[in-house]
Amino acid sequence: LALPWPDSINKYLLIHETLNFDSNINYRPKQILYSVIDLNLDSGLGGVIQKNTILINDTLEGGMLTACKHANGRDWWIICRRWDTSNDEFYQYLVTPSGISNVIIQHIGAFTNQGFTTLNFSADGTKMCLSNYTGLLELYDFDRCTGVLSNLVTIQSEPTAAPYGWYWGCEFSASGRYLYLSTNHPTVSALIQ
């Protein structure tokens, strides 16, 4: 993720996951790192003023890293999900002009034993969708003031048997009325009521 630093026209925040091989023949992010870039440096070409600072040191869901603008129109929420076969934890961090703070660890959503997930917000930031490649599709409300997820709607549960259809991504329409899902089957859409 690349985000403009709150209250700065020349600083940017670059956030990325590592990718590590574990003993279960899986690739899982083990850290989320961030760097701060100042475009005023090097005669306007920009330079890194803080590099690869650890934000999270944990086993995380691959691909499940997103951001949403705070309701104040200045700050940012960074959201990711922890991976574990018995875990339902989301990490929510607040980015303000002072830095990254206020981690919230929230327990919500289905336990999942599969990774390769997608996490996206509607354009107005009030809804968040989650999909994974074995068939889990969830919809949440998001409070842009507090960073709290609520009102979970499970559109489709993750099957207990072998995967029957892979979900490669979910995305909201510009109006936020529709949620689109790409699969290895024909593309489907679900109406958000």
PyMOL commands that set and color helices and strands:
alter all, ss='L'
color gray80, all
select helices_A, chain A and resi 42-44
alter helices_A, ss='H'
color red, helices_A
select strands_A, chain A and resi 2-4+11-17+20-22+26-28+31-38+47-57+60-69+76-82+89-96+99-107+117-121+127-132+137-142+149-156+167-172+178-183+188-191
alter strands_A, ss='S'
color yellow, strands_A
deselect
rebuild
show_as cartoon
